[in-house]
């Protein structure tokens, strides 16, 4: 089983508000199936929490502490929330994938 790990994280509980969703008309990047294999999974966070990234059809979701937010790809292995406050940058490594989670704004 592919077990992602976390490179580093910022506080993101506030960024994972259930009401936040991407807005139509934002720039889009087409994610390849290989990229999605690198992204989807569970990530252990520095603070002991877990980030889960899941896919439903063409939609991608980030989940933490019971909150779930849709994120959209904007570049290879880079996803942002509709309000641009959450950014996930994935880094493939040998036998794992790291993710840098940042909160902006």
N, C-alpha and C positions, 0 to 999 in steps of 0.2 A: 504494500500500500504506500502510496506517495504521501509522505508526511512533511508538510511545509514547516518552516521555522521562521522566526521573526528576527530581523536584523536590528530594528529599533522601532520605537513607537512614541507618539505624543498622546496627550490626553485626548480621547475622542468620544467619551460618553455623550457629551453635549452635542457633538457633531452628528451622532447617530439618532437624531430625532425622527420618530416614525412619520411625521408629516412631511419631511423633506423628500422630494422626488425630482428627478431631472426634468428640465423644461424642454418642450419641443423646440426645434430650431437650433439647438446647440451644435457645435461641430461634432462630427462623428468619425470614428475610426472603425474599420471592419476588423474584428478579432478573428484570427484563424483558429481552427480547431486545436492546433498544436499549442497556441498561446493559452487557450482556455484550459488545457490540461495542466499548464504551469500555474494557473491562477486559482482554480476551484479547489477548495479544501479548508482545513482547520489550521489556524495559526496560533501558537502560544505567544502571549504578549509579555512584555517585561514586567508588568504589574500583576501577573498571575492570571489575568483574564484570557479569554479566547476570542479570536476573530474568525468567523466562518464566512467564506465566500462561496455562494451557490449560484447556479444558473437555472433559469426556467425559460425554456425556449431561447429567445434572443436577449432576454433580460438578465442582468447580473445584480446580485444583492450582497451587501455586507451586513453581517449580524454580530452584535456584541451586547451582552447583558440584557437580552430579551428585546432589544431594539433592532429594527431591520430597515435598511435604507437602500434604495436602488442607486447603483453607480453606473456610469457609462464610460466606455473607453474613449480616450482622446489621443492616444499614441500607443505604440507597441508596449504592452504590459503596464499601461498607466490608465487608471480609472479615477473619475471624480464624481461627486454628488451633484445634483442639479443646482444646488445653491453654491457650489464651488468651495464649500467649507471643508470637505473631506477629500483627501487625495491618497490613493493607494498606488505605490510604485513597486512592482514585483521584479525580483532579480533571480533568475534561474541559477542554481548552483548544483554541484555534484550531489545527487541523491536527495535534493530538497529544493525549495524555493523560499527565498526571503522576501519580506515585504516591509517597506518603509511607509508608515502611516503618519500623515501630517494633517493638522487642523489649521486652516487659515481663516482670516477674517474675524 
